[in-house]
Amino acid sequence: MDKIFENTATAFALKTDSELERAYFLFKMIANEPLVKMGTLMTNFAIKARLPVEGLIRATVFDHFCGGVSEEDCLPVVEKMWGSKVCSVLDYSVEGKDEEDPFDNATEMILKILDFVKEKEAIPFAVFKPTGFGRFALYQKIGEGKKLTDSETAEWQRVVNRFDKVCKKAFELDVSLLIDGEESWMQDAADNLVEDMMRKYNTKKAVVFNTLQTYRWDRLDYLRALHERAVHNNFKIGIKVVRGAYMEKENDRAKALGYPTPICESKKATDINFDTTIAYMVKHLDVISIFSGTHNEESCYRLMELMKTKGIDKGDARIWFGQLYGMSDHISFNLAANAYNVAKYLPFGPVRDVMPYLIRRAEENTSVAGQTSRELSLLKKERERRKI
């Protein structure tokens, strides 16, 4: 397999010299863990104190990792990436609340996004989090099999209705819908609800996609069982595969409550689980559609090799590669240049409301071994190439 991810001219073709310098500066900052912690504390304080810092945030970290403050604001970025055949996934990245109004507001926002993207080839997916549509504790209680009160039963029906309303709209508009994964102790209820939506709307092809976090050792077994049910009940499966985003929280809770952690024993075990899950899905492409969400070059190469070995066309609509906006451009743009289906998660929302997302991005880049150093080495290589 040709090593395509070293081509920095393609990777950073859309970045001006000043944007390249900003990216290099940001990743240098992110590489410094104490600086990230201090910056997080200062930013949180400034936001809570209503200090006038939005302009600074917007000009630096926000514009690097986000598309804009609204879906319309994202269009220049969407169109710019689409010029290089990289699609966008508009991700309303405002954190969920515990009251009903924000859940209804989030639902209306996703419906609005679906209308917005329905005829835009550059935006083939929409996305939402289960806790954007309902309380975390309610998902948890249902997943644990506990009896609901009458008011909770009515509340859950509203959650189901929100899911159904959005999935029905996605089905009618023929826009695929990615539903994110969250913590394991609420995920069972979300999994069951998403499967219900698949049975209803994935009759011809995958419209509704669930998410498997493969740092959990049980996810491949879950997928195999889901596959059996799909074959038996004649519906298609859509799956976004990622490594996972809540590892420390998962391990801490398992330790505190005295149960075995659901997390794989090592990074290597997680990598194997991810690649094995992808291989299983490729083997059953007649039923399962894939959104491979990864910044891991080796996993991308493995999927590319599987496609080549099995004679699967690079542009097969059932296989997508996905990365986050502002990261791993060397993967996204080089894949697209080689005719693979690629989509960038493009977060948007009011600057203050999106700050928790941006802080997580900084913390994750600091904690993932090799991620930031790889970004820096490629940015440095491109800076030097442009000086020649």
KAZI-V614128 format. One record per run of one state. SS is the DSSP state (2 for helix, 1 for strand, 0 for the rest). FROM is the first residue (numbers start at 1). LEN is the number of residues. Records with the same first field share a line. If there is no record, write none. Layout:
SS = FROM-LEN ; FROM-LEN
//
This chain:
0 = 1-3 ; 7-1 ; 12-5 ; 31-2 ; 49-5 ; 69-2 ; 83-4 ; 93-7 ; 118-7 ; 133-3 ; 144-6 ; 174-2 ; 181-3 ; 202-6 ; 214-2 ; 217-2 ; 234-3 ; 243-4 ; 258-5 ; 264-3 ; 284-4 ; 294-3 ; 310-9 ; 325-4 ; 338-4 ; 349-2 ; 368-3 ; 388-1
2 = 4-3 ; 8-4 ; 17-14 ; 33-16 ; 54-12 ; 71-12 ; 100-18 ; 130-3 ; 136-8 ; 150-24 ; 184-18 ; 219-15 ; 247-11 ; 267-17 ; 297-13 ; 329-9 ; 351-17 ; 371-17
1 = 66-3 ; 87-6 ; 125-5 ; 176-5 ; 208-6 ; 216-1 ; 237-6 ; 263-1 ; 288-6 ; 319-6 ; 342-7
//
